[in-house]
């Protein structure tokens, strides 16, 4: 009887490990394959840009106001076309900076991605398709930020649209 109990416990542990591994792989795949872009343009083509206070003395947030821990950050993302790409420009950007994009379609999240900025302080996102976004237009938001003790810290944000 004890052998059956031990075998059952081992089987439960093995199944739990497989499920945990599948969750980790799914999260990784979502981060790799779920890229997006962020910025919103009016019909005249001018992008809306929103600035936010940033910086906390740890090297994020760019120059200006030395020692005050308060600088201005801006992110710009042009509108895009479904299936294409768009490139966010982060300012101040720099080492450790990321861009977070989230697109919505029909009230649900169609795309969510985090991409590190490159040496030019830019991050490029694929605008679909995803399993939850097979086609069509979407409205998106983008944030420039960084990770601090496993918490996402936003420096600036903006919105943009994706046309079908």
N, C-alpha and C positions, 0 to 999 in steps of 0.2 A: 504494500500500500504506500509506503514511504517513497518508493521509486516512482510511482505515478505522480505523487505530489511534487517531487523534485523535478520531474520531466515537465509537468504543467507550469511550474514556476519558471523554468528555463525558457519554455516556449513563450510565456507571457513577456518575459524580459526581451527576448529576441524580437517579438512583434513590436514592442514599444520602441526598441532601438531603430527598427526599420521605419516606423512611422515618424520618429523624430528626424531621421536622415531625410525622409521625403519632404518634410516641412522646410528643412534647411535648404534643400535643393530648390524647392518652389520659391522661396524668398530670394535666393540668389538669381534664379531665372527671371523673376519679376524685375529685379534691379537691372539686370543686363539687357533684357529685351523690352522693357517698358520705358522707353525714352520719350520725352515730349519737349515742347518749346513754349516760351511764355512772353507775351506782350500783346497789347491790344491797340489796334489802330482805328481811327475814325474814318469815315468815308473819304476824307481828303488825304488820307494816308499818313497823318501825323500820329506817332505813337504816344499813348498815355504812359507817363512814367511817374512812379510814386517813390519818394525818398523816405528813408527811415533813419533815425539816429542809430549809430552803431559804435562799436569799439568798446572794450572794457579793460584796456591797458595790457592785453595779452598779445598784441601784435595784429589783431584783426580790426578792420575798420578804417585803415588807411591813414594818411597824414592829416595835418592841420590840428589846431588846438592842442598842441603838445602838452601832455600831462593832464589834460582835462578828462580823457577817456570818452570824449564825445565828438564824433565826426559824422559827416553826411555820406551815405552810401546810395547808389543808384544802380538799378538793373534795367536793361533795355532788351526787349525781345520783339522782333518783327512778326506780324501775322504770318501764318503759313498755309499750306495746302495739304489736305489729307494725303498720306502716303509719302510726303516729302520730308524735308528736314528744316529746322530753323535753328539759328545760333543766337544764344543769349550772350550779352556782353555785361560782365559784372565789374562794378567799380566801387570799392577799391580792388576786389579780387585778391590775388596773391596766394602764397602757399597756404594750404588748408581751407581755401574757399571752395564752396560747392554751389550748384544751382539745383533747386528742387522745383519740379514741374508737376502740375496736376491738371488734367483736362476732364471736362464733364460733358456728357451727352445724355439727354433725356433724364436729367436729375441724378444720374449715377456717375461714379468715377470711371472714366474710360481709359485713363492712362495716368500713371504716377511713376516718376523716376527722379533719382539723384545722380548728378554727374559732376565730377570735379572740374574746375576750370583749368585750362591749359596755360602755357606761358604768356599768351596774349590776353588772359583773363576772359576767355570765351568757353562756352560749353554748347555742344551741338546735340540736338534731340531729334529722334525719329518720330514723326507725327502719324502713328498708326501704320498698318493695322495692328490691333491687339485682339485677344479673344473677346474682350468686352466692347471693342470698338472696331467692327468690321468695315464700316464705311461712314461717310457723311461728315457734316460740320460738327465742331465742338467749341466750347469756350474754355479757356485755360487761364491758369494763374502761375506765376513763377516767383521764386524767392531766391535771393542771394543770401548765403549764410555759412555757418560752420558748425562743427560738432564740438561741444564742450561738456566733458564728463557724460557722454552718451545722450546729451540733450541737444536738440536742434535749436540754434540761435539765429534768428532772422535779422539781417542787416537792412534789406530793402525788398520791396515786392512790386509786382506789376501784373497786368492782365493782357491777354491777347486772344485772337480768334483763329480758328482753323476752318477754312472753307472746304466744301466737298470736292 
